[in-house]
């Protein structure tokens, strides 16, 4: 990610911290992580529309719509990561240093597999959140098996997975993310 990206992320986070309904630190973390699922659903809707996969709706979206929604996933995950870790840029940089390129060799459209991989990342994030809170999915007490640093690392992985998908669509994921961030920050400032 570019240096300016994290400045925009910090501005969005500050806006949320200031203007969102008052909540506990724990709830703010959970809500920001949960928001990623909403954005991922919008990617799925746009992808279906771009492929014309729903005969009732036909080709309702463009690949540009898919790119915009992927950028929103990255932005939302970056804000969640910055909220959880306090320094999202450092966590992503650490993930980039340790990441080994992996090839997807399965049959099918690579774009579909990349979006499915983002969904898988959400599962690992949910597991880490439950483990950090020491609770189960129904609120039952459970052993603390993760830290918020574990959650942050998984959020960074999701950002990189979504960036790979976005890069395949646009050729430059970070320019697309920065453009989306500038749009969102300008909207918040208005």
N, C-alpha and C positions, 0 to 999 in steps of 0.2 A: 504494500500500500504506500501511497505517497505521503509525505510529511503533512501536507495540507489536509489530507483525509482525516487525520486524527484531530486536527484543530476543529473541523466541522463536526466530527463525532462528539467532541467535548462540548461544543456549543449546543448541540441537540440534547445531550445528556443534562446540561445545566438547565435548559429550558424545561425538560421533563421534571427535573428535581424541584424546580421553582413553581411551575404552573400546574402540574398534575395534582389530582386530589391527594391530600395528605395520607401517607401510609407508612408502615414500618419499613425499615431497611430490608428485612427479609421479604416482605411482600413486594417491594419495588423490584428486587432481584427476580422473584418468581414471575411477576407480571411482564417484565422485559424479556425474559426467556420465553414465556408463553406467546408473546407477540410474534416471535419467529414462526410459530406454527401457522398463525393467520396468514402471514406473508407467503409462506410456502404453499398454502392452499391457493393463493392467487397465482402463483407460478403454475400450479397444476391446471387451473382453469384456463390460463393463457395458452399453455402448451396444448391442451385439448383443442382450443379454438384455432391455434395456428396450424394444427394438423387436420382440422376439420373432422375430428374424431367423434363428435356428437352430431348424428344426422339431423336432429331437431334444430340445432343452432348453426350447423355448417361451419364455414371458415369465419369465425367471429373475432379472431385476434390475428395480429401479425407477429412476426418474429421480433420486431421492435418492442411489442407489448411484453413478450416473454423476457427480453433483455431488461426492460424496465422493472419487471417484477423480480427478476433475479438480483438486480441491483438493490431493490428494496429489502430482500432477504439479507444481503450483505450488510447494508446500513443498519438494519434492525439488530442483527447479530453483533455488529461492532458496538452499538450502544449498549446492548446487554453485556457484552464482554467488558467494556469499560466500566460499567456499573459494578460487575462482579469483582473485577480484578483491580480497578483503580488505575490501571495502565495497560489498556488494550493493545497499544502499539508494541510494547515490549513482549507481550504474550504471543502476538502474531509473529513477530520477528523470531522468537525462540522456536515456534512451530516450523517456520520456514527453514531454519537452519538444520532442523532434525528430520525434515521430510525427504523421503526418497520417492522419486518419480515411479508411479505404478501405472501399468498399462491395463486397460479394460479390454479383455479379449472376448467377452461374451457377445453372442449374436444380438442383433437388434439395434435400434437407433441410439447412438451414444448419448444424445440429449436426454432421452428417457432414463437411461441408466444413471446419468449424472444427477437428475432430479431425485431419483430413487435413493442415491447415495446420500443426498442431503437429508432425506427422511430418516435414513439409518443413523446419521449424525444426531438427529433430534432424539432418537431413542437412547443413545449413549449419554446425551446431555440430561435427559430425564432421570436416568439411573444415577448419574452423579449428583443431581440436585437432591433426589431422595436420600442418597447416602450422606450428603453434607448436612441435611436437616435431621437425619436420624429418624426418618418417618417412612412409612410405606405409602403406596398409592391411595389407600383408603384412610390415611391419617393415623394408622396404627404405629406405635413406637417400634423402632427398629434400630439395629446397631449402626453407629456412625461409621461408614466405610469409605467416605470420600471427604475431601475438603473443597472449599470454594475455589482453591487453585486448580483442583481437578476439573471443576465445572468450567473455569476459564480456559483451560487447555482444550477442552472439547468444543467450546464455542469458537476458539481460533481454528480448529480443524474444520468446523462447519463453514466458516468464512472462506477458507482456502478451497474447500470442495465447491462451494457456490461460485467462487471466483473462476475456477476452472471451467465450469459450465458457461458462465457469462463470457469468458474469454473466447470460447469456441464460437459464440454467437456474434460477438462484436469485434474481436481481434485485439481489444485492449480493455480488459475488465476494469482496471483502476481508473481510467479516464471516464468510463461509464458511471462508476460509483461516485467519483468526484462530481460529475455533472448532476447526478441525482441528489447528492448531499447539498450542493449549492442551491438547487431548486428548493429543497426542504428547509434549509436554513433561511433562505429569503422569505419563504412562506411564513415561517415562525416569527421572523422579525417584523413582518407587515402588520 
